[in-house]
Each structure stands twice: as C-alpha cells, then as structure tokens.
Amino acid sequence: MQHQQYDERTGPEPEYGDTWVYESIVGALPGIDLTDWQAVLLQIAIFEVPVLFLAWAYDLWHAALAGTAAVFVAAVGTVAMVRIGERTRSVGLPNSYQRLLFGSSIEVVLAVLAFIALVTHLFVFDPERAANPLVETLFGERPDAIPVYLMLLVLWDLCYRIGTSWWASVVALWRSFRFTFDGETAAELRRINLMNVAFGLAQLVLVPFILDRPVLLFAVGSHVVAVTVVSVLAALTLTVETGDENK
C-alpha cells in the first residue's frame, strides 16, 4: 500500500472535534478548571462514595467490591484516554487521522452498542439461562432501584472507556498502514499504542467477578485480546521514513 509522508509538528490548542467527547464535556463545564488528575479523582469520588454509601445503606457489601473494581477500571480508562489524547495531539499528526480518531465520535457509538448488549444480557439473557442471575446475586431477588441505577451508571462509564480503547486501536492500525512518520514521531506513537494495551490489561481486574459468567468472561477476554493484538500490530507496522525520501 502506498504510504504518505507526514512530518508536521505541534499545532494550536485542541478545539472541539480534536478531543474525546469526555474531554469536551469536562472542558466545557463553566467556572471549573481542573487538572487531569483532579478530574480523575473527582470521577472516582463521584462514583466510589455512592458505591460505599449504598453498600452501607442497603447492606450490599458483597456488591461493593465489584462496584469498586469497575470504578477503578473506569478511572484507569480515563487516565489512558487523556494521556492518549494529549500525546496524540502533541506530535502533530495528519488531520484525517485526528478527525477520524476524535471528531467522528465513533467511540460513543461503540460504547452505546456495548452498553445495550450488556443491559440486554443482564436483564434478559442472564435471568432466562442462569440459575443465579448476576443482578440477583449482587442485589437480591428484588433489587432496589437506586443501587441498580448506580450500577448502570458505572457500567455506562466503563463501556464508554472500553469503546474508546477499541476505537483508538482500530484507528491506530489504519494510521500505520496509511502514513509514514519520522523516527521520533513513530517512537511516540508506539508508546501511545502501549498505553492502550496497558488499559486493556487493566480490565482483567474484572475477571474474578465474572468467572462463572461465560458470556461476560468471553466478552471481556475477547476485548482485551483484540485491543492488545491490534495495538501491538499497529506499533509493529508503523512505517518510518528513510533519509533518502523526500521531505
């Protein structure tokens, strides 16, 4: 496949369409100017404090551990998203790549599809086929609305991060086959790919809670393997320009 050279350096500050949807929302909050780490800590507090409070209020401590694991993975996903976004924009990449990665908002579409599939599994597929449905195991035979609402909110946050991870890996592979980069930029892009792999591996924290749930176990395991394989392949197939190519 014919490659295109690209050696453009850092451009202006990111604008709408050059960021993840999450970054756009956080950046648009009026009167709030948070650092990346402050935003992550705020995210953890917003979710983890209610998880612990509801565990105490409804005596759901067995569910709190699973909820905490999900909050942790989502927080790791936020760190990965922000770092991938910042470092991608810092090296100055082709506009077509950045538009596809950020401006298309495909990660939201993937997140919606994953979330709908998960809700369908939890409330339709699992109750019909499992002797101990997951929702019933966590919240009892007649779950209260508020803990279930919080569970779905945390799961949506998690699905959004997972959708972003998958989209970043797919676009990275397309980028590696489409463009040629100088050595320094290629090295940075490989580091970005490895960040995505690290986030994928962090999702294995969820595995102990779904070991007896073959469908969920297969879904999480397949996603981790797919992101790892595609991201590593994207890193390995990056084309680096040689000295005799036209600048």
C-alpha positions as CSV (number, residue, x, y, z in Angstrom):
1,M,0.0,0.0,0.0
2,Q,1.3,3.5,-0.9
3,H,2.2,5.5,2.2
4,Q,2.1,9.2,2.7
5,Q,4.9,11.1,4.5
6,Y,3.9,13.3,7.3
7,D,6.3,15.4,9.5
8,E,4.1,18.2,10.8
9,R,4.8,19.4,14.4
10,T,2.6,20.6,17.2
11,G,-0.3,22.8,16.2
12,P,-2.6,25.1,18.2
13,E,-4.6,24.2,21.3
14,P,-7.1,21.4,20.7
15,E,-10.6,22.6,19.7
16,Y,-14.0,20.9,19.5
17,G,-13.6,17.9,17.3
18,D,-9.9,17.4,18.3
19,T,-10.8,15.8,21.7
20,W,-12.7,12.9,23.1
21,V,-16.3,13.5,24.0
22,Y,-15.3,13.1,27.6
23,E,-12.6,15.9,27.3
24,S,-15.1,18.2,25.5
25,I,-17.6,17.8,28.3
26,V,-15.1,18.3,31.1
27,G,-13.5,21.3,29.3
28,A,-16.9,22.9,28.7
29,L,-18.0,22.9,32.4
30,P,-18.5,26.6,33.3
31,G,-16.3,28.0,36.1
32,I,-14.4,24.8,36.5
33,D,-10.8,24.4,35.6
34,L,-9.5,21.0,36.6
35,T,-6.2,19.4,36.0
36,D,-6.2,15.9,34.5
37,W,-5.6,14.3,37.9
38,Q,-8.1,16.4,39.7
39,A,-10.7,15.3,37.1
40,V,-9.8,11.7,37.6
41,L,-10.0,12.0,41.4
42,L,-13.3,13.8,41.1
43,Q,-14.6,11.0,38.9
44,I,-13.6,8.4,41.4
45,A,-15.2,10.3,44.3
46,I,-18.5,10.8,42.3
47,F,-18.8,7.0,41.8
48,E,-17.0,5.4,44.7
49,V,-18.6,7.4,47.5
50,P,-22.1,6.4,46.4
51,V,-21.0,2.8,46.0
52,L,-19.8,2.7,49.6
53,F,-22.8,4.6,50.9
54,L,-25.3,2.4,49.2
55,A,-23.4,-0.7,50.3
56,W,-23.8,0.5,53.9
57,A,-27.4,1.7,53.5
58,Y,-28.7,-1.4,51.7
59,D,-26.2,-3.9,53.3
60,L,-24.7,-4.8,49.8
61,W,-21.1,-5.1,50.8
62,H,-20.7,-8.2,48.6
63,A,-21.6,-6.0,45.6
64,A,-19.4,-3.1,46.7
65,L,-16.2,-4.9,45.8
66,A,-17.4,-5.5,42.3
67,G,-18.5,-1.9,42.0
68,T,-15.2,-0.6,43.3
69,A,-13.4,-2.8,40.7
70,A,-15.5,-1.3,38.0
71,V,-14.9,2.3,39.2
72,F,-11.1,1.6,39.3
73,V,-11.0,0.3,35.7
74,A,-13.1,3.2,34.5
75,A,-10.6,5.6,36.3
76,V,-7.7,3.9,34.7
77,G,-9.5,4.2,31.4
78,T,-9.9,8.0,31.9
79,V,-6.2,8.3,32.6
80,A,-5.4,6.4,29.4
81,M,-7.9,8.4,27.4
82,V,-6.5,11.7,28.5
83,R,-2.9,10.7,28.0
84,I,-3.6,9.1,24.6
85,G,-5.4,12.3,23.6
86,E,-2.7,14.7,24.8
87,R,0.2,12.8,23.4
88,T,-1.5,12.2,20.1
89,R,-2.2,15.9,19.7
90,S,1.3,16.9,20.9
91,V,3.1,15.2,17.9
92,G,1.1,16.9,15.2
93,L,-0.5,14.1,13.1
94,P,-2.4,14.2,9.8
95,N,-5.7,16.0,10.0
96,S,-7.5,13.0,8.5
97,Y,-6.2,10.8,11.4
98,Q,-7.2,13.2,14.1
99,R,-10.7,13.8,12.6
100,L,-11.3,10.0,12.4
101,L,-10.0,9.4,16.0
102,F,-11.6,12.3,17.8
103,G,-14.1,14.1,15.5
104,S,-16.1,11.1,14.4
105,S,-17.2,10.2,18.0
106,I,-17.4,6.6,16.9
107,E,-16.2,5.7,20.4
108,V,-19.6,6.8,21.7
109,V,-21.4,4.6,19.1
110,L,-19.3,1.6,20.2
111,A,-20.0,2.4,23.8
112,V,-23.8,2.6,23.2
113,L,-23.7,-0.7,21.4
114,A,-21.7,-2.4,24.2
115,F,-23.9,-0.9,26.9
116,I,-27.1,-2.0,25.2
117,A,-25.7,-5.5,24.8
118,L,-24.7,-5.6,28.4
119,V,-28.1,-4.4,29.7
120,T,-29.8,-7.0,27.4
121,H,-27.5,-9.7,28.9
122,L,-28.1,-8.7,32.5
123,F,-31.9,-8.3,32.3
124,V,-33.0,-10.7,29.5
125,F,-30.4,-13.3,28.6
126,D,-28.9,-14.0,32.1
127,P,-32.2,-14.4,34.0
128,E,-33.5,-16.9,31.5
129,R,-30.5,-19.1,31.4
130,A,-28.6,-18.7,34.7
131,A,-29.6,-20.4,37.9
132,N,-28.2,-17.4,39.8
133,P,-28.6,-14.2,37.6
134,L,-25.9,-11.7,38.2
135,V,-28.2,-8.8,39.2
136,E,-30.0,-11.0,41.7
137,T,-26.7,-12.3,43.1
138,L,-25.4,-8.8,43.6
139,F,-28.6,-7.0,44.8
140,G,-31.0,-9.7,45.9
141,E,-34.2,-11.2,44.4
142,R,-36.0,-7.9,44.5
143,P,-33.3,-5.3,43.8
144,D,-33.9,-1.7,44.9
145,A,-33.9,0.9,42.2
146,I,-31.2,3.2,43.5
147,P,-28.4,0.6,43.7
148,V,-29.3,-0.7,40.2
149,Y,-29.3,2.9,38.8
150,L,-25.8,3.4,40.2
151,M,-24.7,0.1,38.8
152,L,-25.9,1.0,35.3
153,L,-24.3,4.5,35.6
154,V,-20.9,2.9,36.5
155,L,-21.3,0.3,33.7
156,W,-22.0,3.0,31.1
157,D,-18.9,4.9,32.2
158,L,-16.9,1.7,31.9
159,C,-18.4,0.9,28.5
160,Y,-17.5,4.3,27.2
161,R,-13.9,3.9,28.2
162,I,-13.8,0.4,26.6
163,G,-15.4,1.7,23.4
164,T,-12.7,4.4,23.3
165,S,-9.9,1.9,23.8
166,W,-11.2,-0.3,20.9
167,W,-11.6,2.7,18.6
168,A,-8.2,4.0,19.3
169,S,-6.6,0.7,18.5
170,V,-8.5,0.3,15.2
171,V,-7.7,3.8,14.0
172,A,-4.0,3.3,15.1
173,L,-3.8,0.3,12.8
174,W,-5.3,2.2,9.9
175,R,-2.8,5.0,10.6
176,S,0.2,2.7,10.5
177,F,-0.8,1.4,7.0
178,R,-1.7,4.8,5.7
179,F,1.1,7.2,6.7
180,T,4.9,7.3,7.1
181,F,6.4,9.1,10.0
182,D,9.8,10.3,11.1
183,G,11.6,8.2,13.8
184,E,10.8,10.4,16.7
185,T,7.1,10.5,15.9
186,A,6.9,6.8,15.3
187,A,8.5,6.1,18.7
188,E,5.9,8.3,20.4
189,L,3.1,6.6,18.5
190,R,4.4,3.2,19.7
191,R,4.3,4.4,23.3
192,I,0.7,5.6,22.8
193,N,-0.2,2.1,21.4
194,L,1.3,0.5,24.5
195,M,-0.7,2.8,26.8
196,N,-3.8,1.4,25.1
197,V,-2.6,-2.1,25.7
198,A,-2.0,-1.3,29.4
199,F,-5.6,-0.1,29.8
200,G,-6.8,-3.3,28.1
201,L,-4.8,-5.4,30.6
202,A,-6.2,-3.3,33.5
203,Q,-9.7,-4.6,32.6
204,L,-8.6,-8.1,33.7
205,V,-9.3,-6.8,37.2
206,L,-13.0,-7.5,36.4
207,V,-12.3,-11.2,35.6
208,P,-12.6,-12.6,39.2
209,F,-16.2,-11.2,39.4
210,I,-17.3,-12.9,36.2
211,L,-15.5,-16.2,36.3
212,D,-18.8,-18.1,36.5
213,R,-20.4,-15.9,33.8
214,P,-19.1,-17.4,30.5
215,V,-20.7,-14.8,28.2
216,L,-19.3,-11.8,30.1
217,L,-16.0,-13.6,30.6
218,F,-15.7,-14.2,26.8
219,A,-16.7,-10.6,26.0
220,V,-14.1,-9.1,28.4
221,G,-11.4,-11.6,27.5
222,S,-12.0,-11.2,23.7
223,H,-11.9,-7.4,24.0
224,V,-8.6,-7.4,25.9
225,V,-7.0,-9.8,23.4
226,A,-8.4,-7.9,20.4
227,V,-7.1,-4.5,21.7
228,T,-3.7,-6.0,22.6
229,V,-3.3,-7.7,19.2
230,V,-4.5,-4.7,17.2
231,S,-2.5,-2.2,19.2
232,V,0.7,-4.2,19.0
233,L,0.2,-4.8,15.3
234,A,-0.3,-1.1,14.8
235,A,3.0,-0.4,16.6
236,L,4.9,-3.0,14.7
237,T,3.6,-1.9,11.3
238,L,4.5,1.8,11.7
239,T,6.5,2.9,8.6
240,V,9.4,5.1,9.4
241,E,10.8,7.4,6.6
242,T,14.3,6.8,5.4
243,G,16.9,9.5,4.8
244,D,16.6,9.4,1.1
245,E,12.9,10.1,1.0
246,N,11.6,13.5,0.0
247,K,10.9,15.7,3.0
